[in-house]
């Protein structure tokens, strides 16, 4: 199954969060959020779980 990284960007925008705001909550750099959203980099399991919770999307859609 191909990962749908764009769902991270989509849900972040639906929640009116900037990359900077989401990054601050996750304690990572904003450019890392951009990399996740563009499929350049996959989130580590711990971050993926937090993203899933914050953005209210299934973990399977992130990893």
DOTIDO-119065 format. One record per atom (N, C-alpha, C): residue number from 0; residue in three letters; chain; y, z, x. Coordinates in Angstrom, 1 decimal, padded with zeros to 4 digits, always signed. Each point is the difference from the previous one (the first is absolute). Layout:
<pamis>
{NUM; 'ALA'; 'A'; {Y; Z; X}}
...
</pamis>
This chain:
<pamis>
{0; 'UNK'; 'A'; {-001.2; +000.0; +000.8}}
{0; 'UNK'; 'A'; {+001.2; +000.0; -000.8}}
{0; 'UNK'; 'A'; {+001.3; +000.0; +000.9}}
{1; 'UNK'; 'A'; {+000.9; -000.9; -000.3}}
{1; 'UNK'; 'A'; {+001.2; +000.0; +000.7}}
{1; 'UNK'; 'A'; {+001.0; +001.0; -000.4}}
{2; 'UNK'; 'A'; {+000.6; +000.7; +000.9}}
{2; 'UNK'; 'A'; {+001.0; +001.1; -000.3}}
{2; 'UNK'; 'A'; {+001.2; -000.6; -000.6}}
{3; 'UNK'; 'A'; {+000.6; +000.6; -001.0}}
{3; 'UNK'; 'A'; {+001.2; -000.4; -000.6}}
{3; 'UNK'; 'A'; {+001.2; +000.9; +000.5}}
{4; 'UNK'; 'A'; {+000.5; -000.4; +001.2}}
{4; 'UNK'; 'A'; {+001.1; +000.8; +000.5}}
{4; 'UNK'; 'A'; {+001.3; +000.0; -000.8}}
{5; 'UNK'; 'A'; {+000.2; -001.1; -000.7}}
{5; 'UNK'; 'A'; {+001.2; -000.2; -000.8}}
{5; 'UNK'; 'A'; {+000.1; +001.1; -001.1}}
{6; 'UNK'; 'A'; {-001.1; +000.6; -000.4}}
{6; 'UNK'; 'A'; {+000.1; +001.0; -001.0}}
{6; 'UNK'; 'A'; {+000.8; +001.2; +000.5}}
{7; 'UNK'; 'A'; {+000.0; +000.3; +001.3}}
{7; 'UNK'; 'A'; {+000.7; +001.1; +000.5}}
{7; 'UNK'; 'A'; {+001.5; -000.3; -000.2}}
{8; 'UNK'; 'A'; {+000.5; -001.2; +000.3}}
{8; 'UNK'; 'A'; {+001.4; -000.3; -000.2}}
{8; 'UNK'; 'A'; {+000.3; +000.0; -001.5}}
{9; 'UNK'; 'A'; {-000.8; -000.6; -000.8}}
{9; 'UNK'; 'A'; {+000.2; -000.1; -001.4}}
{9; 'UNK'; 'A'; {+000.2; +001.4; -000.6}}
{10; 'UNK'; 'A'; {-000.9; +000.9; +000.3}}
{10; 'UNK'; 'A'; {+000.0; +001.3; -000.6}}
{10; 'UNK'; 'A'; {+001.2; +000.8; +000.5}}
{11; 'UNK'; 'A'; {+000.3; -000.2; +001.3}}
{11; 'UNK'; 'A'; {+001.1; +000.7; +000.6}}
{11; 'UNK'; 'A'; {+001.3; -000.4; -000.7}}
{12; 'UNK'; 'A'; {+000.2; -001.3; -000.2}}
{12; 'UNK'; 'A'; {+001.2; -000.4; -000.7}}
{12; 'UNK'; 'A'; {+000.0; +000.4; -001.5}}
{13; 'UNK'; 'A'; {-001.1; +000.0; -000.6}}
{13; 'UNK'; 'A'; {-000.1; +000.5; -001.4}}
{13; 'UNK'; 'A'; {+000.5; +001.5; -000.1}}
{14; 'UNK'; 'A'; {-000.3; +000.7; +001.1}}
{14; 'UNK'; 'A'; {+000.4; +001.4; +000.0}}
{14; 'UNK'; 'A'; {+001.4; +000.3; +000.6}}
{15; 'UNK'; 'A'; {+000.7; -001.2; +000.2}}
{15; 'UNK'; 'A'; {+001.3; +000.1; +000.6}}
{15; 'UNK'; 'A'; {+000.1; +000.7; +001.3}}
{16; 'UNK'; 'A'; {-001.0; -000.2; +000.9}}
{16; 'UNK'; 'A'; {+000.0; +000.6; +001.3}}
{16; 'UNK'; 'A'; {+000.3; -001.0; +001.0}}
{17; 'UNK'; 'A'; {+000.8; +000.3; +001.0}}
{17; 'UNK'; 'A'; {+000.2; -000.9; +001.1}}
{17; 'UNK'; 'A'; {-001.1; +000.3; +001.0}}
{18; 'UNK'; 'A'; {-000.1; -001.0; +001.0}}
{18; 'UNK'; 'A'; {-001.0; +000.2; +001.0}}
{18; 'UNK'; 'A'; {+000.3; +001.3; +000.8}}
{19; 'UNK'; 'A'; {+001.3; +000.3; +000.2}}
{19; 'UNK'; 'A'; {+000.4; +001.2; +000.8}}
{19; 'UNK'; 'A'; {-000.4; +001.2; -000.8}}
{20; 'UNK'; 'A'; {+000.2; +000.1; -001.3}}
{20; 'UNK'; 'A'; {-000.4; +001.1; -000.7}}
{20; 'UNK'; 'A'; {-001.5; +000.3; +000.0}}
{21; 'UNK'; 'A'; {-000.7; -001.1; -000.2}}
{21; 'UNK'; 'A'; {-001.5; +000.2; +000.0}}
{21; 'UNK'; 'A'; {-000.5; +000.4; +001.3}}
{22; 'UNK'; 'A'; {+000.6; -000.6; +001.1}}
{22; 'UNK'; 'A'; {-000.4; +000.4; +001.3}}
{22; 'UNK'; 'A'; {+000.3; +001.4; +000.3}}
{23; 'UNK'; 'A'; {+001.1; +000.5; -000.4}}
{23; 'UNK'; 'A'; {+000.4; +001.4; +000.2}}
{23; 'UNK'; 'A'; {-001.0; +001.0; -000.6}}
{24; 'UNK'; 'A'; {-000.4; -000.3; -001.3}}
{24; 'UNK'; 'A'; {-001.0; +000.8; -000.6}}
{24; 'UNK'; 'A'; {-001.4; +000.0; +000.7}}
{25; 'UNK'; 'A'; {-000.3; -001.2; +000.6}}
{25; 'UNK'; 'A'; {-001.3; -000.1; +000.7}}
{25; 'UNK'; 'A'; {+000.1; +000.4; +001.5}}
{26; 'UNK'; 'A'; {+001.2; +000.2; +000.4}}
{26; 'UNK'; 'A'; {+000.3; +000.4; +001.4}}
{26; 'UNK'; 'A'; {-000.5; -001.1; +001.0}}
{27; 'UNK'; 'A'; {+000.4; -001.2; -000.4}}
{27; 'UNK'; 'A'; {-000.2; -001.2; +000.9}}
{27; 'UNK'; 'A'; {+001.3; -000.8; +000.0}}
{28; 'UNK'; 'A'; {+000.0; -001.0; +000.9}}
{28; 'UNK'; 'A'; {+001.2; -000.8; +000.1}}
{28; 'UNK'; 'A'; {+000.1; -001.1; -001.1}}
{29; 'UNK'; 'A'; {+001.2; -000.3; -000.4}}
{29; 'UNK'; 'A'; {+000.2; -001.0; -001.1}}
{29; 'UNK'; 'A'; {-000.6; -001.4; +000.4}}
{30; 'UNK'; 'A'; {+000.0; -000.3; +001.3}}
{30; 'UNK'; 'A'; {-000.6; -001.3; +000.3}}
{30; 'UNK'; 'A'; {-001.5; +000.0; -000.2}}
{31; 'UNK'; 'A'; {-000.6; +001.1; +000.0}}
{31; 'UNK'; 'A'; {-001.4; +000.1; -000.2}}
{31; 'UNK'; 'A'; {-000.3; -000.3; -001.5}}
{32; 'UNK'; 'A'; {+000.9; +000.4; -000.9}}
{32; 'UNK'; 'A'; {-000.2; -000.3; -001.4}}
{32; 'UNK'; 'A'; {+000.1; -001.5; -000.2}}
{33; 'UNK'; 'A'; {+000.9; -000.6; +000.7}}
{33; 'UNK'; 'A'; {+000.2; -001.5; +000.0}}
{33; 'UNK'; 'A'; {-001.3; -000.7; +000.5}}
{34; 'UNK'; 'A'; {-000.6; +000.6; +001.0}}
{34; 'UNK'; 'A'; {-001.2; -000.6; +000.5}}
{34; 'UNK'; 'A'; {-001.1; +000.1; -001.0}}
{35; 'UNK'; 'A'; {-000.1; +001.1; -000.7}}
{35; 'UNK'; 'A'; {-001.0; +000.2; -001.0}}
{35; 'UNK'; 'A'; {+000.2; -001.1; -001.2}}
{36; 'UNK'; 'A'; {+001.2; -000.1; -000.4}}
{36; 'UNK'; 'A'; {+000.4; -000.9; -001.1}}
{36; 'UNK'; 'A'; {-000.3; -001.5; +000.3}}
{37; 'UNK'; 'A'; {+000.1; -000.3; +001.3}}
{37; 'UNK'; 'A'; {-000.2; -001.4; +000.4}}
{37; 'UNK'; 'A'; {-001.4; -000.3; +000.6}}
{38; 'UNK'; 'A'; {-000.9; +001.0; -000.1}}
{38; 'UNK'; 'A'; {-001.3; -000.2; +000.5}}
{38; 'UNK'; 'A'; {-000.2; -000.1; +001.5}}
{39; 'UNK'; 'A'; {+001.0; +000.4; +000.7}}
{39; 'UNK'; 'A'; {+000.0; +000.0; +001.5}}
{39; 'UNK'; 'A'; {-000.9; +001.1; +000.5}}
{40; 'UNK'; 'A'; {+000.1; +001.1; -000.7}}
{40; 'UNK'; 'A'; {-000.7; +001.2; +000.4}}
{40; 'UNK'; 'A'; {-000.6; +000.7; -001.2}}
{41; 'UNK'; 'A'; {-001.1; +000.6; +000.1}}
{41; 'UNK'; 'A'; {-000.6; +000.8; -001.1}}
{41; 'UNK'; 'A'; {+000.2; +001.4; +000.2}}
{42; 'UNK'; 'A'; {+000.3; +000.8; -001.1}}
{42; 'UNK'; 'A'; {+000.3; +001.4; +000.2}}
{42; 'UNK'; 'A'; {-001.3; +000.7; +000.4}}
{43; 'UNK'; 'A'; {+000.2; +001.1; +000.8}}
{43; 'UNK'; 'A'; {-001.2; +000.8; +000.4}}
{43; 'UNK'; 'A'; {-000.4; +000.7; -001.3}}
{44; 'UNK'; 'A'; {-001.3; +000.5; +000.0}}
{44; 'UNK'; 'A'; {-000.5; +000.6; -001.2}}
{44; 'UNK'; 'A'; {+000.9; +001.2; -000.6}}
{45; 'UNK'; 'A'; {+000.5; +000.8; +000.9}}
{45; 'UNK'; 'A'; {+000.8; +001.1; -000.5}}
{45; 'UNK'; 'A'; {+001.3; -000.5; -000.7}}
{46; 'UNK'; 'A'; {+000.6; -001.0; +000.6}}
{46; 'UNK'; 'A'; {+001.2; -000.5; -000.6}}
{46; 'UNK'; 'A'; {-000.3; -000.8; -001.2}}
{47; 'UNK'; 'A'; {-001.1; -000.7; +000.0}}
{47; 'UNK'; 'A'; {-000.4; -000.8; -001.2}}
{47; 'UNK'; 'A'; {-000.2; +000.9; -001.2}}
{48; 'UNK'; 'A'; {-000.6; +001.2; +000.2}}
{48; 'UNK'; 'A'; {-000.2; +000.9; -001.1}}
{48; 'UNK'; 'A'; {+001.3; +000.6; -000.5}}
{49; 'UNK'; 'A'; {+001.0; +000.2; +000.9}}
{49; 'UNK'; 'A'; {+001.3; +000.5; -000.4}}
{49; 'UNK'; 'A'; {+000.7; -001.1; -000.8}}
{50; 'UNK'; 'A'; {-000.1; -001.3; +000.5}}
{50; 'UNK'; 'A'; {+000.6; -001.1; -000.7}}
{50; 'UNK'; 'A'; {-000.5; -000.1; -001.4}}
{51; 'UNK'; 'A'; {-001.3; +000.1; -000.1}}
{51; 'UNK'; 'A'; {-000.7; -000.1; -001.3}}
{51; 'UNK'; 'A'; {+000.5; +001.0; -001.0}}
{52; 'UNK'; 'A'; {+000.2; +001.2; +000.5}}
{52; 'UNK'; 'A'; {+000.5; +001.1; -000.9}}
{52; 'UNK'; 'A'; {+001.5; -000.2; -000.3}}
{53; 'UNK'; 'A'; {+000.8; -000.3; +000.9}}
{53; 'UNK'; 'A'; {+001.4; -000.2; -000.2}}
{53; 'UNK'; 'A'; {+000.3; -001.2; -000.9}}
{54; 'UNK'; 'A'; {-000.6; -001.1; +000.3}}
{54; 'UNK'; 'A'; {+000.2; -001.2; -000.8}}
{54; 'UNK'; 'A'; {-000.8; -000.2; -001.2}}
{55; 'UNK'; 'A'; {-000.9; +001.0; -000.2}}
{55; 'UNK'; 'A'; {-000.9; +000.0; -001.2}}
{55; 'UNK'; 'A'; {-000.8; -001.3; -000.1}}
{56; 'UNK'; 'A'; {-000.6; -000.3; +001.1}}
{56; 'UNK'; 'A'; {-000.9; -001.2; -000.1}}
{56; 'UNK'; 'A'; {-001.4; +000.4; +000.6}}
{57; 'UNK'; 'A'; {-001.0; -000.6; -000.4}}
{57; 'UNK'; 'A'; {-001.4; +000.3; +000.5}}
{57; 'UNK'; 'A'; {-000.1; -000.2; +001.5}}
{58; 'UNK'; 'A'; {-000.6; +000.9; +000.6}}
{58; 'UNK'; 'A'; {-000.2; +000.0; +001.5}}
{58; 'UNK'; 'A'; {-000.7; -001.3; +000.4}}
{59; 'UNK'; 'A'; {-000.9; -000.5; -000.8}}
{59; 'UNK'; 'A'; {-000.7; -001.2; +000.3}}
{59; 'UNK'; 'A'; {+000.9; -001.2; +000.1}}
{60; 'UNK'; 'A'; {+001.2; +000.0; -000.6}}
{60; 'UNK'; 'A'; {+000.9; -001.1; +000.0}}
{60; 'UNK'; 'A'; {+000.8; +000.0; +001.3}}
{61; 'UNK'; 'A'; {-000.1; +001.1; +000.8}}
{61; 'UNK'; 'A'; {+000.8; +000.1; +001.2}}
{61; 'UNK'; 'A'; {-000.9; -000.2; +001.2}}
{62; 'UNK'; 'A'; {-001.2; +000.6; +000.0}}
{62; 'UNK'; 'A'; {-000.9; -000.1; +001.2}}
{62; 'UNK'; 'A'; {-001.0; -001.2; -000.1}}
</pamis>
